Amino acid sequence: MNEVDVRAAGYRAVDMIVDRSLLLPGLPVGAVCTPAELDSMIPGELPEKPGSIDAALDIVQRLVSTSVMHHDHPRFLSFVPGPGDLVGALADLLASGCNVFGGSWMGGSAAVHMEQTCVGWLRQLLGMPAGTGGVFTPGGSHSTLAAFAAARDRYPVADRHRLTAYWSDQAHGCMAKALSVLGFRPDQVRVVPSDAEHRIDMRRLTTMVRADIRRDQLPFLVAGTAGTTSTGSVDPLPELAKLARRHDMWFHIDGAYGAPAAMTSRGRRLLAGMDECDSLVVNPHKWLFQPYECSVVLMRDAELLKQSFSQETRPYLAATTRQANREINPYDYGVDLTRRFRALKLWMSLTVHGAQSFRSAIDHGLDMAEYAAEIVAEYPEFELITPPSLAVVTFGHRSKLSDLHDFASSQLADEGTAVVAPLTIDGRPAFRLCTINPRTTREDIRLTISRLAAHVRAYHTTESRISA
Ligand SMILES: Cc1ncc(COP(=O)(O)O)c(C=O)c1O
């Protein structure tokens, strides 16, 4: 390919991205294809000879418009949406296009410096204490792994079989996965029941910790969640901090989705105590609107990461390790050696939009969850199951029929209106809306709930026809 073709293809690719973004609100919310359907769209034969880039772009265009779920669609309200910002997307294009190495100071000093600048900005935006450091990772699961390794490595190897960790039954599965990867046995984790508000039950947690101490176990880690995935609940962070201090435990907070709420005055009240943790995970690829993959682990003492991950004895890295004070090698602070320039997207997004726009966008997400609760109240057949917490609200049909919830949400997705995956809360079928996308409007919320209600009515009609 010559330079002219690359440019033309590049302009076409950018046009595809911008056009898609403009058209997205009017498009179906996405689709899930079968492997057989995809077989016919993605040629399986290994290409030996050069092909046309336009033909390749045609395939990509077709696939991304017809054959995936659009996690950035304003009515994709399931899981935690990924409302990626276009400035962040351009930054990713540049990071790849210039193939900047973000693993070492020697390999990419500006990238490393910018990453540390962004860590400082996040510290400031989230209200974390002076001295907080950290690194970018691909996702919340990686960030959690890094934090848990640092927490474990405070103990000599001989004691590690006695370490026990605590989190609630609402915690994200990435925590158990991280400890498993780090070699912990399942019985070293205590899953603490949550209370009626889906917050960790402090009384039961305290009892468990005391019982473990009596049994000569070593409680070493307590993890709270600042915005659980299912209901958006926030664990009692100040009480967790107190318990952690009393027993010299590491206090971790999973703020993968919820932590950015601390940038708003409403959110900061809800997340009081977040600044007391030893480690905090936040995913800019969620409520800071960055393209996947973008997560950060913030640490009260980031040098502990270095103690866990540094391999300064490797001779082939010797040339990269001669640095002064702030000239860090991020590969010393996590699992990855080769790292892309992951911070560029957050840096460009914040630089172009400004922090105030981010605060307004996060406030909008909080407003939309409140608004959804108001709309639910207009439908006598629905009731709130959990009130809006951060940007999550859940509700259910009064029949409590799980087939009905499955039917309505799959019909809603099949017709392309919205994605509202059903889930179970306290044994009860529910619909859950996560409203962090700044492009989600009141009309989107109203339409989604009204179509759900229509599908519920259709379910009853179908059921009565079948039983007649
Ligand atoms: C609360 C919470 N923690 C952790 C994670 C895991 O993050 P990631 O998917 O980036 O690994 C998620 C993912 O959705 C989450 O919602």
PDBQT file of the ligand as one rigid body, heavy atoms in Angstrom, charges set to zero:
ROOT
HETATM    1  C1  LIG A 501     -17.928  -2.811  39.913  1.00  0.00    +0.000 C 
HETATM    2  C2  LIG A 501     -17.018  -3.447  38.898  1.00  0.00    +0.000 A 
HETATM    3  N1  LIG A 501     -15.798  -3.838  39.282  1.00  0.00    +0.000 NA
HETATM    4  C3  LIG A 501     -14.926  -4.413  38.421  1.00  0.00    +0.000 A 
HETATM    5  C4  LIG A 501     -15.271  -4.625  37.114  1.00  0.00    +0.000 A 
HETATM    6  C5  LIG A 501     -14.288  -5.305  36.204  1.00  0.00    +0.000 C 
HETATM    7  O1  LIG A 501     -13.708  -4.376  35.339  1.00  0.00    +0.000 OA
HETATM    8  P1  LIG A 501     -13.172  -4.816  33.893  1.00  0.00    +0.000 P 
HETATM    9  O2  LIG A 501     -14.350  -5.347  33.144  1.00  0.00    +0.000 OA
HETATM   10  O3  LIG A 501     -12.617  -3.553  33.313  1.00  0.00    +0.000 OA
HETATM   11  O4  LIG A 501     -12.116  -5.854  34.106  1.00  0.00    +0.000 OA
HETATM   12  C6  LIG A 501     -16.532  -4.234  36.662  1.00  0.00    +0.000 A 
HETATM   13  C7  LIG A 501     -16.912  -4.480  35.245  1.00  0.00    +0.000 C 
HETATM   14  O5  LIG A 501     -17.951  -4.219  34.766  1.00  0.00    +0.000 OA
HETATM   15  C8  LIG A 501     -17.431  -3.623  37.573  1.00  0.00    +0.000 A 
HETATM   16  O6  LIG A 501     -18.662  -3.248  37.202  1.00  0.00    +0.000 OA
ENDROOT
TORSDOF 0
